[in-house]
Structure formats: structure tokens, C-alpha cells
Amino acid sequence: MGAGKSVIGRRLASALNLSFYDLDSEIEAKYHTSVSSIFEKYDEQCFRKLETAVLQSFSEEDGFVMSCGGGTPCFNGNMELMNSLGLTIYIKLPPNVLVARISESVKKRPLTQGKSEEELLSYVESMLRNREQFYSLAKITIDGEGLDKEELVEQIAKALL
């Protein structure tokens, strides 16, 4: 969350001349409702089931870049599924950078709404501790600290060669 996966994914797909998919957008299109609405009307567990179903629907696709939510790898064996579908990339950033980006983002995230900056930092630190075991399974890890979007795309493209 806040690592820039969607922006970087779009740019990477363009640079590699591949199709780009944003998993949250694919979920919204398939179920005709927003991710926020799914969280509000149902719960995170329901969202995670839908997320996994949509992710599995890409098992027959070839040659694409997909950005996934920060929680996607952590549920329902999704990290193993993503690794079986292709190269997975973890854009690693420190908590304070992620908090700054989340705070500045116009996109409101269901799991962070209503939190003060201090609460948000604590939340992000906790989430990273819990999720690192899944993120570390990515085939490629890129340290994104101090890199702008173009530099990050270049680093990922180099890592793919």
C-alpha cells in the first residue's frame, strides 16, 4: 500500500509493450462495485475471496503486468499463485515513506481511513511486519527508497533482464 504499484505497473507495461491490469480495477469491473463498497457492505474476508477468484482468472493469460493490493499476497495462497503465473516484484519502502504517500494520496483506502498520522505509521509498521513473510517470497525485490518513478521502472526493467 502506497508503494506506487499501479503507477509503476502501468509505466513498466508500457515500457515492455505488455498489457496492464490493476487487480482492484478488475475486481470492480467484474462485480460492478467499488472495493470500498465491498469492504463496507461485507468485510475483508469477502473481499479477499473475490480478489483470489479474479486473480485465478488470469491463469490462462500470457505477457502482462499486474498491480495488486498490498494484502493480495497474504491471503488464500495468492503469493504462490502469483509466483506460478510469472515474475513477482516487491517494491520495498520504509514505513515513513509509505505513510507519507498514503497521507498524500487522493485515493482513500478502506483499511487506513480515519487514522491519524501516528496511528497510520503504527498500522503500516505492523502490516509490514506481518506481511514481510509473504512479500519476501517475491522473485524480485527492488529497494525503492530514494528512487523516482522513472528510476524505479528502470531498476525493475534491469532486474527482469
N, C-alpha and C positions, 0 to 999 in steps of 0.2 A: 504494500500500500504506500503510494507516494514515491515509488522508485522511478516512475516515468515509463512504465512498461508499454502503455498504449501509444504514447508519442514515439518512443524509441522503436517499438514494433512496427509502426507504420513506416517510419523512415528506413528501417532495415529492410522491410519487404520491398519498398520502392528501390532501394539500392541494389537488391538482389533480384529484382524483377519477379517477385513472387506475390501471390495473393496474401492479403492481410485479414485476419479475423480478430475481433475483440470478443472474448468469451462472454462477458456480461451483455454486450450488444446482441450476441447470438441468442442468449437466453431470453432477453427482452423480446426479440423478434419471434422466437418460437412460441412463447407463452403469452404474447400480447399484453405484457405488463412490465412495469419497471422493477429493477432489482429492489429498490426501496420499498415498493408496494408488496413484494413477496415477503420481505422481512417484516413489514408492518402487519399484513393480513395473516401471515402464517408464522414462521420462525426461521432461525438459521438452519435448522436441521432440514426443513422442507427445501430451502434454497439450495443446500448442498446436494440433495438428491437430484434436483433439476439440473444443477451445474454438472454433475457427473454424467447424467444422461446426455446432455448436449456435448460434452467433451468426448464421450464414447462415439457419438455420431460422426466424428472426424476420423475414425479409424480407417476409413477407405480413401481418405483424401491424400494427395501427394503434393509436395512442394508448396508449403505455405508457412507463414509466420503467424503465431497467435499470441496475444497477450492474455494473461489470466489474472484473476484477482489474487491478492496476497494469500488468501486462505485456500485457494484451489488445491495446491499440492498436499495439503494437510488432512484431507478427508477422503474416505472411501477408496483408498488405494490409487488416488489420482496421480501421485508423483510417479508411481510405477507405470501407470497407463501413459502418461506424457513421455516418459523415457522410452517406452516401446514405440511411440508414434514418431519420435525423431530426437533432435538435439534440444535439450532443455538448458536454459540460461538463467542464472541467478544474478541479478544486478544488486550487489551488496553495498549498502549505505549505512552509516551510523544513525542511531535513533534521533539525534538532534536535527540532522538534515531531513530525515523523513517527516518529523513533526513540523518543521518549517514549511515544507512543501504541502503537507496535508492542510495546515492552517491557512495557507495562501490560495489553496485550490478553490475554484468556484464549484467544483463537483462535491456535493455533500455525500459523505459515506455513512451508511447506516450504523456501522459499529463505532463511529467516533463522534457522532452528533451529540451536542450538549456538554462536551468535556472541556474543561479549562485547559490552558496550555500545559500546566503542571500535570493534570490528570492524563492528558493526551501523551505526554512524554512517558509517564509511568506505564500507560497502556501499551504503547509501542515497544518499550523495553521488554515488557512481559511477553507480548506477542512474539517478538523476535527470539527470545529465549525458548519459548515453546515450539516455534516453527523452524528453528535452525536445523533440527534433526531432519526435517523434510527438505528444506532448501539446500542443505549440503549434499543431497543426492542428485542435484542438477549436474549434468555432464560438463557444463562450463560455468565458472564463477568469474564475474567481472567486478573488480573494485571500482565503483562509480564515483567515489568521493573526489571532488575537485574537477570532474570532467563535465564539460557542457554536452548538450545533446549530440552535436556532430562528432565530438571526440568519442563519446560513448558508442555511437553507431560504428565508428571506425575501429574501435577496440573489439567490438563484437564481431565485425566482419573479418578482422585479422584472426581472431580466435577460431573462426569457422574454417579457415584455410588449412 
